[in-house]
């Protein structure tokens, strides 16, 4: 394939993404459109498994026998998980923290 053909193929995903969407969705359909979302916080606690910290939350898919730092020791993390979102089945592919 030549450079011109490759360029045309690279434009296709952007066209498809921009041409579809649900009206009223807070995620902008195109760069520069307005959104009610002002900030996104993604909080990660390094080197602890889900079960070690949040495994005691009944709504999650945790193993309570593996809890080391339950709500008594991590009240802020538990409050965040209760008030916002609980990601109990989130997987990454990496052998060490630096690669995932």
C-alpha positions as CSV (number, residue, x, y, z in Angstrom):
1,X,0.0,0.0,0.0
2,X,1.2,3.5,-0.8
3,X,1.3,6.5,1.5
4,X,-1.9,8.0,0.0
5,X,-3.9,4.8,0.5
6,X,-2.6,4.5,4.1
7,X,-3.7,8.1,4.7
8,X,-7.2,7.4,3.4
9,X,-7.5,4.3,5.7
10,X,-6.3,6.4,8.7
11,X,-9.1,8.9,8.1
12,X,-11.9,6.2,8.2
13,X,-12.0,5.6,12.0
14,X,-12.4,9.3,12.8
15,X,-15.3,9.6,10.3
16,X,-17.1,6.6,11.8
17,X,-16.7,7.9,15.4
18,X,-17.9,11.4,14.5
19,X,-20.8,10.2,12.4
20,X,-22.5,8.2,15.2
21,X,-23.6,9.0,18.7
22,X,-26.6,9.4,21.0
23,X,-28.2,12.8,21.2
24,X,-28.0,14.2,24.7
25,X,-25.0,12.0,25.7
26,X,-22.7,14.0,27.9
27,X,-19.6,12.8,26.0
28,X,-19.0,15.2,23.1
29,X,-19.3,13.7,19.6
30,X,-16.5,15.9,18.3
31,X,-13.5,17.7,19.8
32,X,-14.5,21.2,21.0
33,X,-18.2,20.4,21.7
34,X,-19.5,21.3,25.1
35,X,-20.1,18.8,27.9
36,X,-21.4,19.0,31.4
37,X,-18.4,16.9,32.6
38,X,-15.8,19.2,34.0
39,X,-13.3,16.9,35.7
40,X,-12.5,13.3,35.8
41,X,-10.5,11.8,38.7
42,X,-9.0,8.3,38.3
43,X,-7.6,7.1,41.7
44,X,-5.2,4.2,41.8
45,X,-3.7,2.7,44.9
46,X,-0.5,1.0,43.8
47,X,0.6,-2.5,44.9
48,X,-2.6,-3.6,46.6
49,X,-5.1,-6.0,45.1
50,X,-8.8,-5.3,45.0
51,X,-9.4,-8.1,47.6
52,X,-6.8,-6.7,50.0
53,X,-8.5,-3.3,50.2
54,X,-12.1,-3.5,49.0
55,X,-12.8,-7.2,49.3
56,X,-15.1,-6.5,52.2
57,X,-17.6,-4.5,50.3
58,X,-20.7,-6.7,49.9
59,X,-21.7,-5.2,46.5
60,X,-18.4,-6.3,44.9
61,X,-17.0,-9.5,43.7
62,X,-14.3,-9.7,46.4
63,X,-12.9,-12.5,48.6
64,X,-13.3,-11.5,52.2
65,X,-10.7,-14.0,53.3
66,X,-8.0,-11.9,51.6
67,X,-8.9,-8.5,53.1
68,X,-5.9,-6.9,54.8
69,X,-6.9,-3.3,54.8
70,X,-10.7,-3.2,55.3
71,X,-12.9,-0.2,55.9
72,X,-11.5,0.3,59.4
73,X,-8.1,1.1,57.8
74,X,-9.1,2.6,54.5
75,X,-12.3,4.6,55.2
76,X,-11.6,7.1,52.4
77,X,-11.3,4.5,49.7
78,X,-14.4,2.7,50.9
79,X,-16.3,6.0,50.9
80,X,-15.2,6.8,47.3
81,X,-16.2,3.3,46.2
82,X,-19.6,3.6,47.9
83,X,-20.4,7.1,46.6
84,X,-19.1,6.8,43.1
85,X,-18.1,3.5,41.5
86,X,-16.8,0.1,42.4
87,X,-14.5,-1.4,39.8
88,X,-14.3,-5.0,41.0
89,X,-13.4,-6.7,37.8
90,X,-10.8,-4.5,36.2
91,X,-7.9,-6.4,34.5
92,X,-4.6,-5.3,33.0
93,X,-2.0,-7.2,31.1
94,X,1.4,-6.7,32.7
95,X,4.0,-8.6,34.5
96,X,5.0,-5.8,36.8
97,X,3.4,-2.4,37.7
98,X,5.7,-0.5,35.4
99,X,4.3,-2.2,32.2
100,X,0.6,-2.1,33.1
